[in-house]
Amino acid sequence: MLKRGDPAPEFELPDADLQRVTLADYRDRKNVVLYFYPKDNTTGCTIEAIEFTELIDDFKQHDAVILGVSTDNCVSHANFRDQHGLTVRLLADIEAEVCKLYDVWREKEKNGIKRMGILRSTFLIDKAGTIGHALYDVKPKGHAAEILALIQQMHP
């Protein structure tokens, strides 16, 4: 598991508009809130994405961008964004490569069936590319406000 002080693993993924996004794009320019969520258009993931969207201006005041990652494809992300008016940037990690780098690709069990999936997690990455906070297995409701409070403590 990643922890505070670790270098954030580099990545390159497409967003909902098929634009390539890398962590290096933000180096020395922005703090990054990188959140991993299980699936577009599910209840918890929708709540989380809407709450991040509602607070996006507050995050911008702290030079922070919000990037959401799931294994859904770009078309699914675009539909999810447009259906809910989301302003967070959604990245497609179809092969779960970045999920594995951040140690959020885990075995889950539901109704006695085991399968691999994303453990809802969020990483605060500073402008230097260092992890300031690594939060694994978070709950969606109220999470965006919790992350905003952590950023405010890091960058008053």
C-alpha positions in Angstrom: 0.0 0.0 0.0 1.1 3.5 -0.8 1.6 5.9 2.1 2.3 9.5 2.9 5.7 10.6 1.5 5.9 8.0 -1.2 6.4 9.2 -4.8 3.1 8.9 -6.6 3.3 6.4 -9.4 3.3 8.0 -12.9 0.5 7.2 -15.3 -1.0 8.1 -18.6 -4.7 7.4 -19.3 -7.4 8.8 -21.6 -10.3 10.9 -20.3 -13.9 10.9 -21.3 -13.0 13.0 -24.4 -10.1 10.7 -25.4 -7.5 13.3 -24.3 -4.4 11.7 -22.8 -3.8 12.7 -19.2 -0.6 12.1 -17.3 0.4 12.9 -13.7 3.4 14.7 -15.1 1.0 17.2 -16.7 0.4 18.6 -13.3 4.0 18.5 -11.9 5.0 21.8 -10.3 1.6 23.3 -11.3 -1.2 21.6 -9.4 -2.1 19.4 -6.5 -3.9 16.3 -7.6 -6.8 14.6 -6.0 -6.7 11.1 -7.6 -9.7 9.1 -6.7 -10.5 5.5 -7.7 -14.1 4.4 -7.9 -15.7 1.0 -8.8 -18.2 1.8 -11.6 -19.9 4.6 -13.5 -23.6 5.3 -12.8 -23.7 3.2 -9.6 -25.2 4.8 -6.5 -22.1 5.4 -4.4 -19.9 6.4 -7.3 -22.5 8.9 -8.5 -22.8 10.4 -5.0 -19.0 10.7 -4.8 -18.6 12.3 -8.3 -21.4 14.8 -7.7 -20.0 15.8 -4.3 -16.6 16.4 -5.9 -18.2 18.4 -8.7 -20.1 20.6 -6.2 -16.8 21.4 -4.4 -14.7 21.8 -7.5 -14.3 25.6 -7.1 -13.1 25.2 -3.5 -10.5 22.7 -4.7 -9.4 25.1 -7.4 -8.7 27.7 -4.7 -6.1 25.3 -3.4 -4.6 24.7 -6.8 -6.1 21.2 -6.9 -7.5 19.2 -9.8 -9.7 16.2 -9.4 -9.2 13.1 -11.4 -11.5 10.1 -11.1 -10.4 6.7 -12.3 -12.3 3.5 -12.9 -12.0 0.6 -15.4 -15.0 1.9 -17.4 -14.2 3.0 -21.0 -14.2 6.6 -22.3 -17.7 6.4 -23.7 -19.1 5.2 -20.4 -17.3 8.1 -18.7 -18.7 10.6 -21.1 -22.2 9.4 -20.6 -21.7 9.4 -16.8 -20.3 12.9 -16.9 -23.1 14.2 -19.2 -25.9 12.5 -17.4 -25.0 14.0 -14.0 -23.4 17.3 -15.1 -20.0 16.3 -13.7 -17.0 18.6 -14.0 -14.4 16.2 -12.5 -12.1 14.7 -15.1 -12.8 10.9 -15.5 -10.0 8.6 -16.6 -10.4 5.2 -18.2 -8.1 2.5 -16.8 -9.6 -0.4 -18.8 -6.8 -2.8 -18.0 -6.6 -1.8 -14.4 -2.9 -1.0 -14.8 -3.0 2.3 -12.8 -5.3 0.7 -10.3 -2.6 -1.9 -9.7 0.1 0.7 -9.4 -1.9 2.4 -6.6 -2.8 -0.9 -5.0 -6.5 -0.5 -5.3 -7.1 -3.5 -7.5 -8.4 -6.1 -5.0 -10.3 -9.3 -4.8 -13.8 -8.7 -3.7 -16.6 -11.1 -2.7 -20.3 -10.5 -3.3 -23.0 -13.1 -2.9 -20.3 -15.8 -2.5 -18.7 -14.8 -5.9 -15.1 -13.6 -5.8 -13.8 -11.2 -8.5 -11.3 -8.4 -8.9 -12.5 -4.8 -8.5 -11.5 -1.4 -7.4 -11.3 -0.6 -3.7 -12.7 2.9 -3.4 -9.6 5.0 -2.5 -8.2 8.5 -2.8 -4.7 9.9 -3.0 -3.7 13.5 -2.4 -0.6 14.2 -4.5 1.3 17.5 -4.1 2.8 19.6 -6.8 6.1 17.7 -6.4 4.5 14.4 -7.1 4.6 13.1 -3.5 1.6 11.5 -1.8 0.4 13.7 1.0 -2.5 11.3 2.0 -3.4 7.8 0.9 -6.9 6.8 1.9 -8.0 3.2 1.2 -11.6 1.8 1.4 -13.4 5.1 1.8 -17.1 5.7 1.9 -18.6 7.9 -0.8 -21.0 10.1 1.1 -19.2 13.1 2.5 -15.8 12.0 1.1 -15.3 15.0 -1.1 -15.7 17.4 1.9 -13.3 15.2 3.9 -10.7 15.5 1.1 -11.2 19.2 0.8 -10.5 19.6 4.6 -7.3 17.6 4.2 -6.2 19.8 1.3 -7.0 22.9 3.3 -4.8 21.6 6.1 -1.9 20.9 3.7 -2.3 24.2 1.9 -4.0 26.8 4.1 
